[in-house]
């Protein structure tokens, strides 16, 4: 099959012999599996027909076995010779050299076409390395990756120091080697100008021309002046570039706050009566009142109180309810008064006056409710005694009337005398239970004695 193909190729090729200036190379497959490239002009000088046929067969085999396209771009190397072809036969070897910034790491600095449109190779160049930049006094060198070509390092200063120079450096090309783009910077200690002077006050610092990082001074105010702000300030670093005093210096001001009056409240701390900046008062409310607002207030720089003084709101029943013909029981050995405030839920007991009794059954108490009103009460009504019936054979004389009641003829405590047939007299008293004591006698015609029923 190969021989017949070769004959056809030879016949075709002999017809094109006039193309003696053709420069297309022909790849020759060696016995060891390597290929040699010869131009057609040299091939044409070969007179042996057999060798010519072998050459053509080799060319045909290369086409059958495969080829490679343009080799890939390598970041670390480039071809030694300029590549003008777009297709390369199997086994083609292309030698490379390292790019600037790289050095050769293997003698196998070439690519080989493997016949499957792939170029085989192993990396044979590595990045060159810059020298160790050294130590940064009062700072540190931050290595992001390593010291190889293209890498970056950063510089930072310790707290209280300012960086003079570049904050970073890159490993870059210089001639045939690599060097750092910027030298090591310097870290110098931060310095502050003398601290500011303030009105109505002074600081304890000396007359130095400058103060180094960490130095501090303390301010004080003249008599009768209050300090607004922090008394001490320190030399700090701002934006890593300049020394400044922090926080800002205080100011001295005359501040006076007058003691507020809180109705139904009292002061438990800070009795004044005149207060200066940041002095405070603590309030509490009297019994039966609830505090609204903050109990602790401070005197502010504008001579006002912050937060505003609280208020004391009623949180109980004020005074006692009026219950006619009744009096209050003692509570905790104390008599109840109209001026007191009673807590919600507080219970008071009462009793009816002599000659009066509760109108209905039930407890004679009142309770302070959540609406700050006393609960309803049972009224006290007069105790009445019935009018004595002497069957028209006697008479009654009233000796004492304790009330001018309109619905009772006789009330408890009233005293009367009975007279029967103008012969006998007898006294009786209306009791608190609404009965006569002794009970009403019977006055019967023809009898001369009382019939007493006790």
Secondary structure, 3 states (H helix, E strand, C coil): CHHHHHHHHHHHHHCCCCCCCCCCEEEEECCCCCEEEEEHHHHHCCCCHHHHHHHHHHHHHHHHHCEECCCCCCCCEEECCCCCCCCEECCCEEEEEECCCEEECCCCCEEEECCCCCEECCCCEEECECCCCCCCCCEEEEECCCCECCCEEEEEECCCEEEECCCEEEEEEECCEEEECCCCCEEEECEEECCCCCCCEEECCCCCCEEECCCEEEEEECCCCEEECCCEEEEEEECCCEEEEECCCCEEECCCEECCCCCCEEEEECCCCEECCCCEEEEEECCCEEEECCCEEEECCCCCEECCCCEEEECEEECCCCCCCEEECCECCECCCCCCEEECCCEEEEEECCCEEECCCCCCEEEECCCCCECCCCCEEECEECCCCCCCCEEEEEEECCCCCCCCCEECCCEEEEEECCCEEEEEEECCCCCEECCCCECCCCCCCCECCC
